[in-house]
Amino acid sequence: MTLALVNGRVLLADGFAHGRCVLIDQGRIVDVVGSADRRCRGAARYDLGGQMLLPGFIDSQVNGGGGVLFNDAPSVESIGAIGRAHRRFGTTGFLPTLISADLDVVARAIAAVRGALEAGVPGVLGIHIEGPFLNVARKGVHDPAKLRELDPSALGLLTSLRGGRTLVTLAPEMTTPQIIERLVAAGVVVSAGHTNATYAEMRAAIEHGLTGFTHLFNAMSQLTGREPGVVGAALDDPSSWCGIIVDGAHTDPVVLRIALKCKPHDRFMLVTDAMPSVGTDNGSFKLQGRRIRVSGYLCLDEDGRLAGSNIDMASCVRNAVSMLGVPLPEAVRMASQVPAEFLGLGDDVGRIAPGYRANLVLADDALNVSETWIDGRSSKDEP
């Protein structure tokens, strides 16, 4: 039976709308109409209590959650646990993210995501393979022993997922523009990260199909007076997308506000880079044999280096408003529509509009999430 979501403030393309009824059937949004529409009257009505109805958040960088680290347990079950942890904070679509590992572990992770997609695990959109094709000079907390160049022998593996999106973060200087072009031609989304590339190297990668920058400003060559570096290439290119972690620590809010003045806001997307502590009260966890301490949004190794984050997507949206001065509708789009378009899913998810998947978030004015829908199924109906 058609479901009618009523009495909410619905975020549409032109802002929040009152008095609208969102009609859902067979997992998709049928229409958004006035509350007096006869289709609304004839459907099963669900009162939203005046709260905000938002498009579901999409997180392209999720290392873990709910006490589970994807690297430690690349399985269908671990993906489900991570998804459940993040769904509580409005994430209705995500990419389980594998940080640098041996290629046999990459193969297991891809197989796990394939299994999760086939099993219909809620929210899974594909996989993010962050390394091992990274530059040791910008390794961050990635294990240097795992890092390697990307040559043609790995292309079959990286392009083997079917039915979901594959995002690969690499250092362009650790491969060739021609290999980047082959990845893109096979449907892979390629992003630059953990890279010491020059501006010229980045331009070559962009011209061969690279479209993203992973956690902008972090683990990449910086913008300087004589060499623009990766950051300069990211801010100079109007069409590429930049992932930003708005936790007040990965990048100073002033720096992010400056970045937002350099290119259109619809090319910045919120990401969490979340670790297994999200959705738990755990004060620490293990990452590749090292103890990582959790403090607020921060995850720090024994040397005080950032190791992912302890932030969720609702908090990222909240921080984009309070720290960066972004209007709430725009901040929500940075967490929904923008990442959907980056992943090539902009016609399917990320908006509240007819024909789109019914992936939705119900939240109060403080962005506390009370309910989500994934493909029309409420979180209250999930075990």
N, C-alpha and C positions, 0 to 999 in steps of 0.2 A: 504494500500500500504506500502511496505517496506520503512523505513526511513534510510537514510545513513548520518551519522554524519562524516563530512570530515574537513580537514585542522585544526586539533587540535593536541595537545600533549597528547597522551592517556597513562594513567598510567596502565601498565600491570604488571604481576607477576615479571618480570625482570627489571622493571623501565619504564621510559617514552619512548614512541615510536613515531616517526614522520612518516608521510606519510601513516597512517593507516585509514581505513574506518570502523566505527562501524555500523553494520547493525542491525536494530531493527524491529521486527514484532510481533504483538499481545502481546505487553508488555514485550517481552524478547529479549535478545541479541541473534541474529541468528549466527553471526560470527564477527570476527575482521580480516579484510583482507587488502591487499594492495589497495591503492586508484585506481589502474588501473584494479582491478578485475571487470569482466563484471557485477556481481551482484550489485556492487556499482554504475556503470554507469546506470543501469536500474532502480535504486531506486530514490525516492524523496530526493534530496541532501540538506543538511543543513550545511552551512559553519560556523565553530566554530571560525573563525577569529584568529587562531593561539593560542588560550587560552588553558589552561589545562583542560582535561576531566578526572574527578576523579570518583571512585566509591562513591555512596552516603553515607553520614555519618549516623551512627547508634548510637543513644543515649539511653542508658538503664536507665537513671535517669533524668526524666523531670517532675518536680513538677508543672510547669506552664509556661506561656508565653503569650504575647499579652494582658496582663492585667487580665488574668484568672488564678486562682489557682485551681488545680484539686480537692483538698479537699473541697473547698467551693462550687464547682459546678460539681459533678461527673455525667456528662451527655454527650451524643453524640455531642451536640453542643459545649460544652467546649473543648472536645478533638479535634474537628475540628479547633477551634480557636487557641489552643496551637500548633497544627501541622503546621498551616499556619504561625505562628510567627517564628517557628524554621526553616521552610523550606527556608526562606529567607537567612539563614546562612548555607545552605547545608545539613541540616538534612532531609533525605528521609525515615528514619525508626526510630521509637521511642517507648518507653514504658511510657505512662502516669503513674506518680508515686504518690501513696497515702501514705502520712506519717501517723504516728500512729493515729488511730481513733477507735471508737466503731465498733463492728463487723457488725452492721446494715449498717454503712457507707461503710465498706469494701464490703458488698454485693451489695450496690448500685453502687459502682465503678466498680466492676466486670461486673455487668449488663450493665453499660454504655459502657465499652470496648467491650463486646459482641455485643451490638448494633452498635458500630462504625465499627467493623469488618464486620458485616452483611451488613451495609450500604456502605461499601467500602470507608470509610474516608481515604484519602491519608496518607500513612506513618505509620499507626498504626500496631504494631507488637504484641501487647499483653499488659500486665499490670505488673507494679512493685509495690508490696505491701511491703513498708518499715515500719515494725512494724504492730501492737503494741507489738510484742513479743520480746521486747528489755529490756536491763538492765538499771534501773533508774540511776545507778552510771555513765553511759555513755550516758545519754539521749540527750545531746546537747540541741536543742530547741524543742524537742518532748515534748508533754504535759505528765507529769508524771502520771496524773490521768487516762490516756488512756492505760498505759503499763500493760501487763499481761503475764502470762505463756502461752505457747502453749501446749495444751493437745489434746487428740484425738477428742474432740468434734468439733474442728475447722477444721479438715482435709477435711471434705466434702465441706466446703466453699472455702478453699484455692485451691482445685483441681477442681473447678466447671467450669472454663473457657474452652470452646472448640473452636478450630480454631485459637488460638493464643498462644503465650508463656506467662507463668506466672513465674515471678521472685519474690521470697520472701526473704527479708532481715530480719534476726533474730539474736538474741544472743543465741549461742548454750547452754549456761548455763540456759536459760529460757525454755528449752525443753529437750528432750532426744535424743540420737543418733538413737534410733529406730523410733521415729517420723520423724526425718530428712530422714531416709531411706525410710519411707512410702511416704513422699512427693516426693522424687526423683523417686521412682518407679512409681508414678502417672504422671510423666512428668514435675514436677515443678523444676525450677532451684533455688537452695538454696545458699544464700550468707550470710556471717557473717558481721554484722555491729552493732554499738551501743552496744558493748559487752565488758565485763570485763573478758572474759574467760582466763584460763591459757593455756599454750602451750599444755598440755596433753588433756584438754577439746577440744581444736581446732583439735588436731590430731584425736581424736575419731570422731568428726563431719566430717572431711575430709574422713576418712575411711568408713563412712556411706553415702557418696555421696555429701557432700557440696563441691562446686566447685568455689565459688567466695568470694571476699572481697570488701565490699562496702566502697567507698571513703577511700582508704588505708591511714593509720596514723591518721585519724580523728575518734573520738568517739570510741576508742578501746584501750585495754591494750597495752602498749608500749614494745619495746625490751629493756631489761635491762640486767645487767651482770649476774644475777642469775635466772631470769625468762624471757624466750623469749617472752611470751605473744602472743597476736593475731598477732602483726606485725611480730614477729619472725617466727610464723607458716606460715604466708603468704609468707615471703621471702625465707623460707627454703623449701617450697613445690614447686617442679618444674612444676607441672601440673595445678595448680589452676590459676584463672584469678584475677587480681587486677584492680579495677576501680580507676583512679586518676583524680583529678580536678586540672588542670594546670592553676591556676590563680595567682600564686605568693603569695597567702595568706593562702589557706587551708593547704598547705604544702610548706615549703621552697624548692625552686628549687634544692638546694644542696642535700637535703634529698632525693628528687626524683631521682637525678642523681646517688646517692649511691644505691638506690633501683634497678635502671635499671641494675646495675652491678651484682645483686644477682641472677637473673633468666632471662630466655629468654625474649626478648622484645615482642615476640608474646603472652605473658601472661599479658601484661599491656594494658588496654583499656581506652580511654579518655571518660569521662563523664562530664556533665555540672552541675548536681544538680540544674538545673535552676529554678528560681522563676518567678512569673508573670511579673516582670519588664522587662524581656528579650523581645526585639522587641518593646519597648515603651520608652518614655522619663520620665516615672514616677519616682519620687524621693523617693517614699515610698509605702508600701502596708501593709495590715493587714494579720497577720498569727495567727489564733486561738485566736483572740482578742487582740493581741499585735501589736504595730506599728513597722514595720521593715524599717530601713533607707537604701537607696541605695546609694553607693558611688563607682563609677567605676565598677569593677567586684564584689565588696563586697556588701553583704546584712547583716546588723547588727541589733540585737535587742537592746532594751533600756539598756541592761547591757553590750553591746559591744561584744556579742557572735555571731559567724557566724551563719547565718540562710539561708542555701543554697547559691546560687550565682546568679550573674547577667551576666554570661558569656554564649556565644553561641559556637557551635562546631567548626566553622571556626576559632574563636579566640583560642580555645583549641589547634587546630592543629598548628596554627601560634606560640603559646607559647611553644609548645613541641619542635619546631625547635629552637626558639630564647633562651628559658630558659634552655632547657634540652640538646641541641645540637643534637637532633635526626634528621637524614636526612629527607627531606620532604616526599619522598615515604613511608618511615617507619612510619612517623607521620600520614600520611593519612591512612595507614593500621591499625594503632592503633585506628582510628576513624571509620573504616568500616569493614574490614575483621576480625579483632580480636573480636569486640563485636558480630559480626555475629556468629563466632565459639563458643563463650561463650554461646550464646542463643540457640545453636543447629541448626542454620540456615546457616551454612557455605557452604552448597551446593546450596543455593538459592539466597542469597544476599551478598553484601560486596566485590564483585570483578567485573571487566570488563572482562568477558569471555563468550564464547558461552553457552547458556542454562540458564544463570543467568537472574534474573529480571532486566529490564532496569531502574535501580535506579542510577542516575548519577548526577554529579555536574560539572558545567562549571565555572571556576574561573580564574582570572588573577594571575600574579606572586605574588601579595600581598595577595592572597586568598580572594579577594573580589568576592563574588558569583554573577554571572549575570543571571544564569538560572539553573534550576534543572529539572530532569525527574523522575517521580515515575511511575513505570510500563509502561514506554514508553510515558507517558503524560507530556508535558512540563508545567512548572509553568506559562508560558505565555498564556497557554490555559485555566488556572484555573480562576474562578471568583475572 
